[in-house]
């Protein structure tokens, strides 16, 4: 059993309240000791001048594999997550052949076990083949290893079967992940209704489309008594409904995408018709963004990468035809750190997502917890390079931003994630 000690880093753990320069010992895949003067170790890592956080957990990561491996393979997804300090991803995939049955879930989890990088948790499809009609066999998927079910990036369930679907998921202890966006009100809009969409002539829907969807999901969760997570929460009004429901004891949590925390709809006026800004939900008003920042600082909302890996055929097109979202796994945590600081970032991307998933041994740096931690340095903002990195910046709404924080080492199950290769090529 190998052991490793990270020495002299600033260790931040919202779960325990620790924020101090100290040592952390990783042993047998767990955190063995926190503090100086620990047991002798096989290896030491110099953490002086760096920040040590619990590994981040992303609750909204779209997998391109299977089906769109030309955009991103599973190996690349897990590698890029770890490069961004994300040690666990809750993965889901759009459309067939995405997992809506036990063999599909089992196959992806089995492949992930052999790959370096972040750990994969699976969210299976709520409906068969993601078509939004017949419910999938959630019990079989749970026995195959799924921890959640979702209707993200697929045909949404009709309102008539949403609550029964939640009850079905809850009977197997599965987290039900859905969008707060009401598709009937949102339609095919690509912007938020208001002065910006009017000035640019963009098809738009009111921000209330999210409020209506959030209220419907909350009330179904209340009746179903099931854990429900709203992924892609972007408006202050919907956030207020979630916080009120939580105060009333409803088992609902929410995450906002990192892009909506850092950008608002005025970005469309600076980068007119930039396909990278084609997002779902669309960018919101500045007041919504400020409310999300405050909620993240207060520990009231999770933050997700909302990672979507698209190829040139999907993003290098006109704004209205562009696929929504972009590649954000490698920048979400560093940029969040820049915006809200270490304590709030660790809470929003580590502790709260672990709690939403019901995982008591992750999202914290305490003795006995899983040894998933990340070291980061800070300095001058970096600049992206060539190859995939340049394409990712072009396709990402946050591409023009250069984070001041940089991941220097990532540890999953107590082992340092190595340099990543995929078929003999370095994963970039």
N, C-alpha and C positions, 0 to 999 in steps of 0.2 A: 504494500500500500504506500504510494508516494505521497509526499506532503510538500507544500509550497507556502512560503510566507511572503506577503507583500508588505514592505517596510516603509514607514514614514510618509504614507499618503494621507491626504485629508479625507477621512472616511465620513460619508454622509448617509445616514439611515433614518428616514422619517418614522419607521415602525418603532424604533427604540429611542428616538430623539438624539442619537449620537451625531455629533458634528465636531470632529476633533482630529488632530494629527496623531495617528497611531498605527499599529501593525494588525494585519489580519492573516490568520493561518488557514489554509485550505487543506483538508485531509479526507481522503476516501470519498470524494465527491460532495463533501459537506463543509460548512464553515466550522472549523474545529476550535478556534480560539480568537477572540477579539481583544487586542491590547498588547502592550509591550511585555517582554519577558515570557513569551510562550515557549512551547516545546521546540526542540531542535528539528529542523526540516531538511529535506533532501535538496531543496532549491530555494533561493531567495530572489525576489524581484524588487528593484529599487523604485519605490513610488514617490520619492521626495519631489515636492513641487507639483505633484499631480493630484487628481481628484479620483477617489474610488467610490463608485456608486453600485447599488444593486443592478443586475442586468435588467434592461428594459424589456417590457412585454408588449407586443403590438396586437391589439384585438381586431385589426382589420387589414389583413394582408391577402391580396388576391394572388393566387397561384396561376401561372401560365401553363404549367406542366401538371397534368397531361393536356394535350390538344394544341397548345401554342408554344411549344418548346423553342421555336424560332425567336420568340420574344425574350424568353428567359427560362432556363431549365430549373428544376428543383434545386440542384446543387448551387446554382448561381443565386437563387433567392435566399437560401440559408446562409451562404457565404456573405452576401451583401448585407444581410441583417446583422450578422456578427461584426462586420466592419463598421457598422453604425452604432454598435453598443447594444443591440437588441439580441437577447439570448433566448427568447421564446417568441414564436409567432403563432397566432391562431389563423390558420390558412383556410381559405375557401376558394372555389374555382367556378367560373361562369359556364353554364351550359354543358351539354354532353361533350366529352365523356367525364365530366366532373363527378365526384363521389356522391351518389344518392343511394348507395347500398353498401353492405358490409365489405364485399370484396374490394370496392374502390377505395374505401377508407383504409382498409388493411394494407393494400398495396402501396399507397402513398406513405403511410407510417413506416412500413418495412423498409422502403427505399431511404427514407430520411434517417433511419437509425444508422445507416452505413456511411453517411455523409458528414464531413466536418461543418462546423458553423452552428447556427442557432438550432434550438430544439423545435420540432414541429408539433403543434397540437392541431387536431382536425375539427372543422365545423362542416358536417355533412349537409346536404341539401334537405330542406324541409319537404319538398315535393319531389316526386319521381322525375328524374332527369331535369330538375329545375324548371318544370313547365308550369308550375303554379296550380295544378289541378289535384291529382291524387296525392295524398300524403305518403312520403317515403317511410320505410320500415325503420323507425328511429331506434327501436330496441335492438335490432341487429347491428345498426351502426354503433350504438353505445357499447355493445359487447365487443365490437371490432376495435374499439379504442377512441371513438369520437367523444369529445367533451362538450360539444355544442352542435346546434343545427341553425341554419340561416337561410334567408331568402335574398341576401345581398347579391347583386350582379346576376340576377335571374328573374324569371317571371314572378311577380309578387303574388302572394296569396290573396284570394278574394276576402272581403271583410267577413263574409259569412262563415268562413272556416278558420279565421285567424285565432280566435280564442280556443276552439278545440285543438288546433295545432299546438298552441302553447301548453295546454293541459297534457297533451300526449308527450311533449318534450319533457315537461316537469315530472311525469310519472317515472321517467328513467334518469332523473337528476341532471338533465342536459340544460345548459344555458341556451336561451332562445335569443338569437342575434338578428335584429331587423333594422331597417332604416326608419327614421321618423317622418320621412317625406311621404305625403299623400300623393300617389301617382295620378289620381284623377284630377286633382287641382294643379299639380305641377305640369302635367302634360308633357310636351316635348320642349319645354322652355330650356334655354341655355344661359339665362341671366335672371337676376332678381328684379322684379318690377320696381321702377323708380326712375329718377332723372338720368342715371347712367345708361340704362338699357334703352331709354327713349332717345338719348343723344346718339347712340350708336345703331339704333334700329334693330336691336336684338330681340328675338322671341323671349318673352319673360313671363314669370309667374310670381304671385305674391309670396312674401316670406311666410304668410299664414298657412301656406301649404304644408310647411314643416310643423307648425303648431297643431294643425288638425290631425296629422298623422301621429304626432307624439301623444296627444290626448287619447286617441283611439288605442294605441299600443299600451298606454298606461292603464286605461280602464280594463282592457282585456287581461293585462297582467294582474290587476287587482282581483278580478273574478277568478282567474285561473290559478292564482297563488303559485306562480312560476317565476323563476329568476329570468328577467328580460334585460337585454342590453341594447340600447339604441346607439347604433354606430352611424356617425356622420351628423351629429347634432351641431347646428351652426348658427342658431338664432337665440337672442336673449329671451324671447318670449317662450320658446320651447324649453330652454334651460330652466326658466322659472317654474314651468309645469313639472319638470322632473324633480326639482328640489322640493317642491310642495308635496309631491307624491312620496318622496323618500321620508319626509317628516311625518307622513301619515302611515308609514310602515310598509309601503309597497316595495317589493323587491325589484326595483328598476335602477339600472345604472346607465351611464351614457359616456360616449367618447366624442371629442371633436377632432377633426383632421388637423394636422399641423399646418397645412396651407391656410386654413381659415382662421387660425390663431395669429398668423403673421401677415396676412394680406386681406384687404377688403376690396369692394367693387371698384374703387377709384383706380386700382391697378389697370383696369381695362382702358382707362383714358391715357395712361402712360405707355402701355404696350398694346396698342390697338389691334384687335383681332389676332392676337398671339395664340396659336393652338395650345400652347402649354397652359394657358389660363382657362381652358375648357375643363371644368370640374363639375362633379355631381356630389352634393348640391352645388349650385353656382356660388360664386363669391357674394358675400353679404355686405350690409352697410357697416360703416366704421363703428357705430354704436354696438353692433352685434359682436364685432371683433374685440372691442374693449371689454365687453361682458364676459367673453370666453377667457380672456387673459386673467381677469379678476377671479373667475371660477377656478382656473388652474392654480393660481396663487393661493387660493383658499382651500384647495383640496376637495373641490366639489365636482370635478369632472376629470375623466381620463383624457389623455391625448394619444391619438393613434397616428401612424404614418399614412394610412389609407393608400398603401403602395399599389400601384398599377403599372406593370411593365408592358409598354406598347412598342411596337416596331414602327419604322418609317411609314409603312402603309397606313398606319392608324393615326399617327400624329403629324407627319409632314404633309398636311393637307389644309384646306381652308378651315377656319375656326369652327364654323357650324357643322362640318363633317368630322371633326376630330373626335377621337375616343376620349371619354372623360377620365381625368386623373393622370398621374405620372409616377415615375420611380422616385421614391422618397425614403427608402429604408436606411440609406447611409447618412442622411442629413437630419432626420427628424429629431433625434435626441440632442445632437450638438446644437442645432438651432434653437430648440426649446430651452436648453441650458443658457444660451445667450440672452433669451428673452425674459425668463422668470427666475433664474438662479438654481443652484444645486438642489436645495431642499424641495422646492416646489416641483422641479423637473423629475426628481426621483419619486415623488409621491404620485405625480400624474402619469408617469410611464412605467412605473415598477410596482409600487404598493397597491394603488387602486385597481389596476388591471388584474393583479393576482387575487385581490379580494373579489372582484367581479366573477372570476373563474372559480372561486372557492378553493384556491390553492394556498394553503397555510404555510408552506415551506419555501415560498419564492417571494421576490420583491422586497427582500430585506437582508441586512448583513447582521445576523445574530447567530450565536452558536447553535448548531444543529440544522440550520437552514441549508438549502441547496447552495452549492458553491458556484453560483452564477453571478459574476461581478465584472465590472468594466473599469478600466483605467483611462482617464482622459487628461490631456494637457491643454493648456490655453496659451494663446499668443496672437500673432498677427493672423488675420483671415487668410485662408488658403485659396488657391485658384485651381480650378479643374483643368485636366489635361486633355488627352486625346482618346481615340477609340470609344469604348462604351461610355467612359466618363463624360466625354464631350457630348455624346448623344443624350445621355441621361440628363445633363444640365439643360440641354435644348428642349427636352420633352417635359421637364419638371417646372411647375409654376414657381418653385423656389430656386430655380437655376441661377438667377442673377445674384443670389445671396451666398456669401462665403462665411461659413461658421468660424468663430474664433476658437471653439473647442474642437479637439481632434482625438479620436480613439487611438490609443497607443497599444493597448492589449485588451483582449476579451477572453474571459474564462467561462467555460460551460462545463458543469459537473466537476469543477476543480481543475480542469485541463485547459491549458492555453490553446486557443483556437489557432491553428497553424496558418501559414500562407496557403491560399486556396488555389487548387487546380481543378480543372474540369476537362477530362479527356486530354490531359497533357498540357492544357493552356491555362495560364494564370487567369483567374476569374476577376474581371474588372468591371 
